[in-house]
């Protein structure tokens, strides 16, 4: 199991209603259903991933989160999850507003472009980095909006979005991120997981 999924599962209370936006092959949905008895639904763009979810018996809708979130009623889920997808949207702010409308709380994970190895590769080699969390090269990456933990933290502050908890993930280590340690955690976390409301 990916460390990211364990952290997300730990943020969720049992017996809640969850929408997993960009649910992929349903791995996180399966985990939440099995381990936490969560009533989970998925929204996924990729046809092959949708078919994998269906084979696993998971309720999934094929659709584009950027254009189809308006169909979900206000506050229709306790939590909405967006795992490593925010940076791939053309209009991430619009998507975030929709997620906050649909869910009472939102969990967002992002690959951290502020991670020291990413910075080092760009600084010393002068090329866009390829890492475990950013496996694509510049010309075939789905990432349109490069974002750091610090960027998203400041964005939430600026837009008056309540940050309930931020967790930094690096290999098998996780740590809480607050305003006071934001600089150092932004440097040493590969992934940021935000619980916002």
N, C-alpha and C positions, 0 to 999 in steps of 0.2 A: 504494500500500500504506500502511496506517495505520502510523504510527511505533510505536505500541504493539505491533503484530504483529512488526515487525522486532526490537524489544527482546526480546520473548518468544522468537522464533526464535534469537536470539543466545545466550540462556540455555540452549538445548537442544543437547546433543550429537547428532550424526548417528546414524542406525541405532538409535534407541531406541523403546520402546513408550510411546505417549502417549494419554491420554484427555482429550478436550476437552469439558468439561461446560458446557452452554449454548453449543453450537458455532455457533449462528446459521445463516447460509446456507453455512457451510463454508469461508469465505474463509481463515481461519487454517489450517485443516486442509489445504487445497490447497497453501498456501505451504509448510507443513512437509513435506508429502509430496514436493513437487517440488524444493525447494531443499536439504532436509536428509536425504532418504531415510528419513523417520520413519514408522514403522508407527503410524498415528493412527486413532483411533475417536472418534465423537462421540455425545453424549447431548443431545437437544434437545426442548423441550416444544412449540414452535410447529410445527404441521402443515405450513404453507407453507415454513418453513425446512428441515424434514426433506425435503420433496419437492425443494427446490433442491439439497440435499446429494446426494440419490440421483441426480438428473440429472447431477451432476458426477462420479458414480461413487465417492462417498465412503461408507464404512461408518458408518452412523448408526442409533441406536436412538431412537425417540420415547419420551420419558418425563420425569417430573418429578424433578429432582435432589433435591428436598427429601424425597421419599418413596421413591425407588427406588435410591438409591446402595447400600443394604444388599445388593443382589443381586450386587455386584461382589466377588470374593474379595480377601482381604488381599494387599497388595503385588503386585497383578496388573499394574500399570503402573510404568514407570520414573518417569514424570511424569504429574501430573494438572494440567490448566489450567482455571482459572475466571476468565474475562475479563469484568470489569465487571458481575458478577451477585451477588456476595456481599451487597450492600446490599439486594437485592430479596427475600431469603429471610425467612420468618417466624422461623426458628431458625438464624441464621448459625453459631453455635457448634457445633451438631450437624452441620451440613453440613461445616464445617471438619474436625471429628473424622473424619467419613467419608472426606473427601478424603485426609487424612493416613494413614488406614488402607489405602486403595486404592493410593496411589502412594508410591514411595520418597521422592519429593520433590514439592512442590506449587508451582505458580506462580499467584499471584492478582493481578489488577489491579483497582484501585478508582478511581472518580472521587473526587478529593480535595475534600471539603467544607470543608477548611481553606485552600484556595487564596485568595489575597488578593482576587481579583475577586468571588468568592462572598461572602466576609466583607464586602466594601465594599458590595455591593448590598443585603445584609441590613441592614447598619448605617445606610446613608444613605437607602435607600428603604423600609426596613421591610417588605420583601416577600421571599418565598423567591425566590432567584435562578434565572434561566434563562440558561444558557451553552451553548457548544458541547458540552462534556462532560456537561452536565446540561440537556438540551433540553426537558424537560417542565415544566409548571406544577405547583403544589403538589397540585392535585386529580386530575391524571391521571398522576402519576409512579409508576413501578414501585418506586421507592426507599422502603423501609420503615424502614431503619436508616441514618440519615445517619452517615457515618464519614469520619474524616480519616486521612492517612498516620500521623500521630502516634497516633491511637486504635488502629489496627491494630498498629503497632509496639509500643505498650505492652501491648496484649492478648496478643501473642505472648510478650512478656517474662513477663507475669503467669501465663500458662498453661504456661510452660516449653517453648514451641515454638521450635525452633532457627531463627533467621533467618540464612540463608546469604548473602543479598544483597538489597538494596532499591534500586530505580532510580526516580528521579523524572523525569517527562516533562513538558515544557512546550514546545509548538509543536515545533520541530525539535531542541530541546536535550534532552539526557539527562544526568543526573548521579547519582552514587552517594550514597546516604543512609546515614549512620551515626548513632550516638547523639549524637556531638559536633556535627553540623550539622542535627539533626532539626528544630529550631525553624524555621530559615531555609528549609530545603527544603520543609517542610510549608506554608510561606507562599507559595512560588513554584513549586510543582509542580501541574499540573492533574490529573495521574494518578500513582498509585503502583503499582509492580510489585514484588511480593514473591516471592522464592524461599525457601521454607521447607521444613523436613524434620522 
